[in-house]
Amino acid sequence: MKVLREIGVAELEDIATGGAILGTGGGGDPYVGKLMAQQAIRAHGPVRLVDVDALADDALVVPVCMMGAPTVMTEKLPQGEELVVAFRKLEALLGRTIDAVLCGEAGGINSTTPFVVAAATGRPLVDGDGMGRAYPELQMVTFTLHGVSATPMVLCDDKGNSIVLDTVSNAWTERLARAATVEMGGSALLAFYPMDGATAKRAVVRGTLSLCARLGQALREARAAHGAPVAAVAEMLSAEVIFHGRVRDVERRTVGGFARGTAEFEGVEDWAGHRFALEFQNEFLIAYRDGAPLVTTPDLITLLDAESGAPVTADSLRYGLRLKALACASTPAWRTPEGLRLIGPRYFGYDLDYRPFRPDAA
Amino acid sequence: MSEGYILTERDLQALAIGAALLGTGGGGNPYVGMLRTRELMRKGAEVRIAPLDALPDEVFVGEVGGIGAPVVGVEKFEQGEECLRALRAVEGAAGVRCGALISGEIGGANSMEPVITAAQSGLPVLDGDGMGRAFPEVQMSTFMIYGAAPAPSAVADEKGNVVVYQSVVDMYWLEMLARGTTVQMGAAAGFAIAPMRMAFVRRTAVPGTVSQAIAIGHAILQARANRRNVIEEVCKATGARVFFTGKIVDVRRHLVGGFARGKAVIAGTEGWAGSEAEIAIQNENLVLWIDGAPAVVVPDLIMNLERDTGEPITTEMLRYGQRVAVIGLPAHGLLRTEAALKVVGPAAFGYPELAYRPIAEGVPA
């Protein structure tokens, strides 16, 4: 199998930064996943990143993921082996060798967790994911759009419990896995969506792990050169800076396991006199400028510190922060009627139709 | 070594009545399960009740039953093959085939579930169970108390979802995880526990409880037919005695974490006029207080019978104005050991202040 490149300890720093940018305010802090992945690479050697086209059509590909509340995931650390246990158990259940590891969600903590399994098992990791960003529920992947079942799925915790799910739909998988995760203390590790190479070639959002690495690198280099980090990220992401302002108010509530809320901003410099607001449910989902909806899910909205360019999550928003908001088009798969049923504004409870941000960009 | 007997339609009806009584107010209503079994029997299915010594030691036994809140079980009917799917899932996960079925809980609806699965699979049902009554949680069975492996176990719903607990830390984790799943599935699902060896089941099952439930049912049916006092006949058939007679004056119920919890207050009549009794409910009747003093305490059995007909009243059917006789019966010895009381004694249900004292009368030596 042709290897794009090998990912070592240093590259993971960039990937984690890029993962936080694609996290669109949520997805969990990639820091813990990065440390786990770096430890696994130190112990087992670098991870071979491969293009999805390098897979044989009958290859077996399995995504791995950490599930749970982002705040819990940063505090309740996995023992370290659970992800590999989940992967191995699913492999035993399927009765054949898994040929490659896949990333479920390139935004947030799960940009780095697949490296743990890839390093520990020596399997190649596919350069891509199932979201091209972060989303809160496990059926919200492009795999669902291509008819891939999330089950059989193995879910493990840090205590030694492991569960196998076999469900009638991916929405049911989410519901049952979520309940188990809550019982397990708010976070769990999964191996799911087993699929063949041919399906992966159709379903995977391509190149997103390389994109994470390039985003992290662009940010790092712009900072080192005392350049313009936000502009560097925007360019790499083909994103537009849609606002520059100060956080004026944050309202948060926890509803149904989600961190929901609204953040309001007042413009500075070029945007002085303008207003901006974000609606979030773990991730930033809707951006309003001067009272009118400007960007909606599935298009990406991400916040960067106006000076350092460091990505800012919805949990860490607080009064006075000076931030720049970036927006870019989502992967075309999400901009279809089927995609929007899964992750459009109405699924999240907003009375808004999706209007593509920069339709030509898709 | 006896082969046991084939369950007749008359036995089935008696089993439903006797099991409802042994449900101690909970365990779900066996009536719907009885109708489903009768339908399968009328279509030609045959169910053999086999004594605990009928099968060789190495045969695997599958325990199946419903899991959830009884209140829900009455309204949300099963699709029909939940327990069979759960059984097949644990057989697959354990890599074994079961040669017999057993009820984890003879009290209530779970007396019927193994019979239904038996009618569907052709396996015999063993004459015994894991409680000799009904209890609300998975770990509260003699099998779990005396060391049955908690995994692989499985929950299956009417939609076709199956969740297998492939490895769990202990039986409490199994309860917690299976309960969480069941609540999401709509608070009622089919459940199968990891297959057990016959040798283990023979040692740890409460023996003869299927036949006991059938005998109680027949006693009630005959007493009714012959216009004798049903409550007296029930006491004669079981060794129970009447602890209180009165009128329900208050019932409180709330659904907490998939359980129907609450209490019933009974104003005394007849010999108990002027007294007041209170029964704590957690799916089942757990504690009977008379004028503030505990009279019968879990794991001993507390059952409410309709004063005139002798019909057992489940906790979800309790309502203001009903006239009831409260009868008490000692639990089987396997539930009264020190190890068992840790799991099914009053402290396990949140009454640490109550010491378990076996009810005085009718306790076998």
Interface residues (C-beta under 8 A of the other chain):
Chain A: K89 V154 K159 G160 N161 S162 I163 V164 L165 D166 T167 V168 W172 R175 L176 R178 A179 A180 V182 E183 M184
Chain B: A89 A93 K159 G160 N161 V162 V163 V164 Y165 Q166 S167 V168 V169 W173 M176 L177 R179 G180 T181 V183 Q184 M185
